[in-house]
Amino acid sequence: MIMRTLKKYRTALTKSRLFFVSTSLGLLFASCTKDVEYTVENEGTIYMAQSYQNVAAVTLFDIDSIQDIYFGASYGGLQYPGADIPVSFEVDESLIATYNAQNGTEFIPFPASSYTISGLQTVIRAGRADSDPLKVVVTAKELVLGQPYMIPIKMVSAGSGSFNENLSVSYFRIDSLIRRERDITSQGTITVSNENNGGPTHNEGSLKLIDGDLATKYLTQTYAPNMWFQLKFPSAQIFGAYTFTSANDADTRDPKTWRLEGSNDGSTWTTLDTRTDFSFSERTQTRRFEFDNTTAYTTYRVVLVANNGASIFQMSEWRMIQYY
């Protein structure tokens, strides 16, 4: 930042000493014979550093832990304040509509349940350039994936000093909520109720259902309603999504209606997700299915209630997705 760079290079100059000061126009070289104090146009003006373009863009992850967004005020120029400067802020959600109109965006306010603010008053202390930081504590689980959010924080006073109106509002915004995920399907052991006639290691056996290759598939010639395929993990896991990938042949062999279940003993099952009358729109197409679950299970199975009418069942890939 220009102001901080200027302060970094501010110095008392002695006879015949060459010096330079970084400016927005380049480098200024000079030689002098006595100490010189330099000032700039906005010396002593209070501003929000987060008001600069894109500085307030926030990346949040959809995880259980809370995440902090910091804000505060800064003292412009080459000097430092000689006395403490109290600074006050407010959250002004009315600014969102204007921001959207000017930028062609569709931000909405953060839900009240999704954040708390440590305070709206702080101090730029004497001899310092930046105020004591304030923070917004965000609980990302209260936000909806795909929805852009914004918290406009506005500086409303800076003691008896002046502040820069153009740099007095920080639009803290989330353009997208990032959900961290991992595919740990390979850690599980697959078994099926209806195996391929050639066995699990056949080129269309059940092992092909989780081999990570969309060019292969699992096929059983003995399809029957309520057949199942399952993954058992070494330790209990919590999953939040899974994917199915359609195979290459006739869509009458595809899954149509099913339920995903979890168990820790192999006999008592909890239904986690149900899909009815589903259809793929093309071959080797991957579709994602998300579900709500906070319980860890060692075994997850898909009970295939119905396929699309064939006497054969096929599917290219089944993957289990974990959020963290």
GIDAKA-V952051 format. One record per residue. RES is the residue in one letter. PSI is psi in degrees with one decimal (* if undefined). OMEGA is omega in degrees with one decimal (* if undefined). Layout:
res = (RES RES)
psi = (PSI PSI)
omega = (OMEGA OMEGA)
This chain:
res = (M I M R T L K K Y R T A L T K S R L F F V S T S L G L L F A S C T K D V E Y T V E N E G T I Y M A Q S Y Q N V A A V T L F D I D S I Q D I Y F G A S Y G G L Q Y P G A D I P V S F E V D E S L I A T Y N A Q N G T E F I P F P A S S Y T I S G L Q T V I R A G R A D S D P L K V V V T A K E L V L G Q P Y M I P I K M V S A G S G S F N E N L S V S Y F R I D S L I R R E R D I T S Q G T I T V S N E N N G G P T H N E G S L K L I D G D L A T K Y L T Q T Y A P N M W F Q L K F P S A Q I F G A Y T F T S A N D A D T R D P K T W R L E G S N D G S T W T T L D T R T D F S F S E R T Q T R R F E F D N T T A Y T T Y R V V L V A N N G A S I F Q M S E W R M I Q Y Y)
psi = (140.0 -46.3 -42.2 -35.1 -41.6 -44.3 -35.0 -36.0 4.6 133.2 154.0 132.6 140.8 171.0 131.9 14.9 127.4 135.2 163.9 150.1 129.0 129.7 171.2 -13.9 -9.2 -142.0 132.3 119.4 145.2 170.0 137.8 172.4 4.5 166.5 140.7 137.4 124.9 144.5 165.0 170.1 -38.1 29.8 125.7 0.2 137.0 138.5 167.5 117.2 -29.5 -5.3 -14.8 151.1 127.8 -7.6 -33.6 3.2 131.8 138.4 121.0 148.6 140.4 79.7 170.3 -33.0 153.8 158.1 143.9 140.3 123.0 147.3 168.3 -162.6 157.0 154.9 118.2 155.2 -165.3 -19.2 179.9 151.8 143.0 -13.2 161.7 141.7 110.9 137.9 136.5 148.3 167.5 155.0 120.8 89.2 -15.6 -18.9 -14.9 -41.9 -42.1 -42.6 -45.7 -41.8 -36.8 -25.5 1.0 33.3 176.3 45.2 149.2 162.1 149.3 135.8 142.6 -31.7 -8.5 -8.9 157.3 154.5 131.2 -25.4 165.2 9.3 138.9 -174.4 132.0 110.3 151.2 133.6 7.6 153.7 -23.9 149.9 167.4 134.6 147.8 162.8 149.5 124.4 114.7 133.2 101.2 -25.3 -17.5 -3.3 158.8 130.4 136.7 -10.2 124.0 133.7 159.1 142.7 104.6 119.8 123.9 134.5 125.4 -18.0 154.3 62.7 -135.8 1.0 178.5 155.9 157.1 111.4 -32.5 -15.9 39.5 -0.7 130.3 122.0 87.9 120.0 148.3 108.9 -32.4 145.5 122.7 126.7 113.7 135.5 161.6 148.4 110.9 26.9 -39.8 -16.5 -14.0 160.6 125.3 139.0 155.0 155.2 -28.8 99.0 159.7 147.6 -26.1 -0.9 173.0 -26.2 -0.2 160.5 -6.5 27.7 175.2 -26.2 -24.0 -16.3 -22.0 27.5 -2.3 9.9 113.9 -9.1 -8.8 171.3 159.7 133.0 133.3 132.4 -5.5 45.7 140.8 143.7 140.9 15.9 163.4 159.6 143.6 158.4 128.0 127.5 153.0 -30.4 159.8 137.8 151.5 125.3 155.5 -6.2 163.4 162.2 146.7 142.5 126.0 151.6 -176.4 -23.1 -160.7 135.3 -11.1 -15.5 -7.7 156.8 142.0 -51.8 130.7 171.9 144.6 132.1 156.6 148.7 152.2 -3.6 -3.1 0.2 -34.5 120.6 140.4 127.0 125.6 -28.2 143.3 133.7 135.9 136.1 41.7 150.4 140.8 146.4 -11.2 170.3 151.3 43.6 132.6 128.1 141.7 141.4 121.5 149.7 157.6 126.3 134.6 7.1 135.3 133.9 150.1 -27.9 132.8 133.8 152.3 121.2 115.2 99.6 -40.1 148.0 -164.4 18.9 -14.5 166.4 2.6 146.9 142.0 151.1 142.1 -46.1 144.0 121.8 143.2 130.5 130.7 132.8 146.2 *)
omega = (-172.6 -175.0 -179.9 178.3 178.3 -179.0 -179.3 -174.9 176.5 -175.4 170.8 -172.6 -179.9 -175.0 175.7 -179.0 178.4 -178.4 173.0 177.2 178.6 176.9 179.6 -178.4 -179.9 -178.7 179.4 -179.5 179.0 174.6 -176.9 -176.1 178.4 179.7 -179.2 173.8 180.0 174.8 177.3 -172.1 -177.1 178.4 176.3 178.7 -178.3 -179.1 175.1 179.6 -178.9 179.4 177.7 -174.7 175.0 -179.4 -175.6 175.5 -172.4 172.0 178.1 178.3 -179.2 -179.3 -175.6 -175.2 178.1 -177.8 -172.5 172.2 -176.5 174.7 -179.9 -177.9 179.9 -179.0 -175.0 174.2 -178.5 -175.1 173.2 179.9 178.9 178.7 178.7 177.2 176.6 -178.6 179.7 -180.0 170.0 172.1 -176.7 -177.7 178.7 -179.3 -175.6 -178.8 178.6 178.6 -179.9 -179.0 -177.6 -173.0 179.3 -178.1 -177.6 178.6 172.0 179.6 169.9 174.3 -177.8 -178.2 -172.7 -177.5 169.6 179.6 -176.5 179.1 179.9 175.1 177.0 -175.8 164.4 -172.5 179.8 178.1 179.8 -178.0 -175.2 -178.9 167.3 -174.0 169.5 -179.0 171.3 -179.7 -173.0 171.3 -172.7 -179.5 178.8 -178.1 -177.5 177.9 178.0 -179.2 176.9 -177.0 179.0 168.8 175.3 177.1 -172.0 174.0 -175.4 177.2 178.7 -177.7 177.9 -178.3 179.7 175.6 -175.5 -177.8 -178.1 179.9 -176.1 180.0 174.2 -179.9 178.3 -170.3 174.3 177.3 175.7 178.0 -176.3 177.9 178.3 -176.7 175.2 178.5 -179.2 179.2 -175.3 178.8 -178.4 176.0 -174.9 169.4 -178.3 177.2 -177.0 -175.3 170.5 -178.7 -179.6 179.4 -174.3 -178.1 177.1 -177.4 170.3 178.8 -174.1 179.3 179.4 -178.7 -177.7 -176.9 178.0 -177.7 -177.8 179.7 177.1 179.6 169.1 178.6 172.5 179.6 -176.3 178.6 173.1 177.3 179.7 167.6 -176.4 168.2 -171.4 175.4 175.5 -176.0 -180.0 177.7 -177.6 -177.7 172.8 177.4 179.2 -179.0 173.3 178.1 169.3 173.4 -179.3 179.7 -169.0 -171.4 -171.1 -177.7 176.3 178.7 -174.4 172.0 -179.0 -179.8 -178.6 172.6 175.4 -177.1 176.0 -179.8 174.3 178.9 178.8 179.6 177.2 -174.1 176.7 178.2 -177.7 -178.4 178.2 177.5 -176.1 176.2 178.0 174.1 172.8 -179.9 179.3 179.9 -175.9 177.3 177.5 176.9 -175.5 -180.0 -179.1 179.9 179.3 178.4 178.3 -178.7 178.5 177.5 176.1 -174.5 175.4 179.0 174.2 174.9 -176.5 -178.6 -179.6 167.8 -175.3 170.5 -178.4 175.6 179.6 172.5 177.3 169.8 -177.0 -171.6 172.6 -179.7 176.8 -173.1 179.8 174.8 -179.2 *)
